[in-house]
């Protein structure tokens, strides 16, 4: 065991568990988990990810969910430092990616202040996984020059985000934790000039067995959330890049597999003939 008098010889890992599906965990994340002796685990981490931990690894649940009782951030930081200085191989396992709304900035600062080393293992963030679930691009070159990952929470002083500025950005908006602020989001984007018919895709419990996709448009955002009873965790994808995904979700499926096969064969013939 390293000498506790030299904290710089200890490394704490901040690991992204991905959006929910345990199969989306990276190989490096699995390897780091296997070596951990103490794991501080977020509430949104799929229990299937924990199978990579050693049998004798101590698991500490440090749940953090909007609108629910949460483990204080200061306690999490102090516990990571304390366990690392005792010589434990500490892993902080977070849903999604540690660097995207994962409070990683505060934890990195606390660990460095204690003289500890930090290594970050990225994970698939929910916004990207939501686009994958909708089978659409966040940055289609004909529709958006980029994507903005945005928290739906108000700023620390209680003021809403600058939705009007985001409406004029031309970016696809991937909004996390926005269900409770849906009315503010809808109003702000409309006031900023984003057209009412702008397509929006709501992806609830992305990549989990309870995953659910709900298509709507900006002007109907609040109404859709209420009537369809969309709850958290949910990612809102808003922008022209969602147009095709919204149309596909609203297109009735063929009545049988055999009809699919017939249409596919005819499509191939037309393509070859062209």
N, C-alpha and C positions, 0 to 999 in steps of 0.2 A: 504494500500500500504506500502511495506517495506520502511525503512528509507534509502534514497539514500546515506547517509553518511557511510553505511555499505554495500559495494558492494558484499561482500561474501554471502549475503542472496539472491542474484539474480542468476538465472540459465538460461543460453542460451542453447538451444537444436540444435544440428546438426543432421538433419534427412535425411536418405536416402529414396528417392522416388522410387527406383527400376529402371529398365531399360526402362520403357515406359508404359507397361500395368498397368492401375490404380489398377487392381485386385491383383497385386503383391505387393502392399503396405502392410506393416505389420500392425497388429492390434495395436501395441504400437505406431507406427507412426501416425495412424489415431487418436488415443486418444490424442497424444501430439498436433497434428494440431488443434483439436477441442478447445484446451485451449489457443491457440496463439492469441495475440493481434497485433503482427507485424510479417509478414512472408517475408523473403528475398528469392526469388525464382529464381533458375537457369533456363536458357533458354531451357534445354532439359527435364525439368519436364513436364509430360503430364498434360494438364489442368484438366483432370478428377480427379487428385489427390487433386486439390484445393477445391473440393466440401466438403471436411472434415473441412475446415476452417469456423469459425463463420462468420456470415453475416457482422459483423462490424470489422472484422480483416483487417488491412491495409496491402495490398500486394505491395511489392516493387520488381520490376523485375531487377535482377542483372545478365543479360545474359553473358555467357562465352562460346564461341564456337571458335574452332581453325580456323584461317584464316579470322575471322570476327571481327568487332569492339566489344570490350568487356568492361564490367565495371571494372575499376581498382581494384585490390585486396585490396589495402590500403583503398580505399573508403568503400568497403564492411566491412572490419574489424572495421573501425571507426564508421560506422553506427550501427553495431551490439552493440558495446560498448555504444554508445550514447543512443540508444533506451533502452537497458537493464538498464542503470543507471537512466533512467527516470521512471523505474518501469514497463516497458512493458514486456510482456511474449514473448520473441523473439525466433523465429524458423528460422533457416537457412536450407532451403529445397533444397537438391541437387539431381541430377539424379544419379542413381546407388547407390553406397555406399560412404558415406563421406570420408572413410579412403583409398579409392582406386582412386588415381588421382583426388581427390576432393579438394585439397588445404586445407584440414582439419588441417594439422600440423601447418600451419601459423595462421589459425583462432584460434585454441586452444591456441597457444602461446600469441596471442593478447588479448584474453579474460582473460587468467590467469594473464597477466601483469596488467590488469585493476582491478584485484581482484575478478573477476567474476567466478562463478562455470560453468562447462561445462558438459552436458550430451549428449552422442552420441547414436542415435538410428540407428542401421545398416540397410542397404537396400541390395537388391539383385544386385550384380554388373553385368555389361554387359557381362563380359567374361563367367560367369556361365550361364546367360540367353541365350547366344549364343550357348553354348553346349547343353542346353535343347532344343533349337529350332532345332538343328541338330540331336537331339535324340542320343547323344553319350556321353561317359564319358571322362572327362579330365584326369583322373588318372587310366585308365584301367591297372590292375596289370600286364598284359602280354605285355604292350607297353610302359608305362611311370611310373616312380616312383613319379612323382609329376607334378605340373604345375607352370609356371612362368607368372605372370601378368606384362606386360611390356608396357611402353609408346613408341609409335613410334617417338615421338619428339626427336630432338637432345638434347644433354646436354646443360646446360646454356652457356658454352663456345663455342658452335657451333659444337662440335665434335660429330660424330655418336656414338651410343651405341656399346658395345663390342659384336656384333652379332656373331663373331667367337666363343667366349666363350660360348654363349648360344646354338650355334649349337652343341657343344660337351657335353652339359649338360644331354641329354637324356630326357629332360622335354617337356611336351606339352607347346607350346608357345601361350599365349593369348595376342595378340598385339592390344592395343587401339590406336586410333588416328594415324594410320600408313599409310593411303592412300597416303598422299603427299610424304612420304619417302619410298614408295614401292620399288623403284629401289635400294636404299641403303640397305634395309632389305633383298631383294632377293640376292643381290651380297654378302653381309656380311655373310649370312647363308650358301650360296654355298661355299664361300671361307673358311668357318669354317669347311667344311666337311659334311654338311647335304646333303644327296643324292638329286639329282634333282627331282626324282620322289616322294619325300616326300609329302603326301597329305596335302592339305590346304582347309579350308572352310572359305569363306567370308560371314559374316552375317551383312547385312545392316539394319539399323533401327530396331534392335532386339526388339521383343515383341510388336511392334507397328503395326498398320494396313498396313503400307507400308513395313513390314518386307520382306526381300529377302535373299535367300541363293544361293550362287554361289560356286560351287565346282571346284577346280583346283589342280595343283601341284606346288611345290616351283619354279621350273624352268620357269613356265608360269605365275607367280604371276603378274608381271607388265602388260604383254600382256592381261591377263584376265581382270584386272581392267580397262584397256583402252577399250577393245573391248566390254565388258559387261557394260561399263559406271557405274562402282561401285563408289558410292560417300560416303561421311561422313553423319552421324556417322556410322562407320563400325568397327567390331571386326574381326581380322584375327586369326583363330585357325590353328596352324601349328604343325604337328607331326603325328606319326603312329597311335595315338588314333583316328584320323580323317578318317582312311582308310575305315571303314565300312560305315560311314556317306556319304563319297564321292561316294562309290559304289552304295548305295541306291538312292542317288540323281540322278545318271546317269542311273538307272534301269527303263525301261519303265513300266508304270503302266498297270494293266490289263484293258481290254476294258470296263468292266462293273462290277457293284456290284454283279450281279448273278455269274459271273465267279469267283470273289473273294470268294463267299460263297462256291462254288463247291470245289475250291482248299483248302479252310480252312477245309471243312468236310473231304476231302481225307487225309489231313495232320493229323487230329485227329485220323482217323482210323489207319493210319500207326504207329502213336505214341503209341496207345493203344495196337496194335498187338505186338509191340516191347517189 
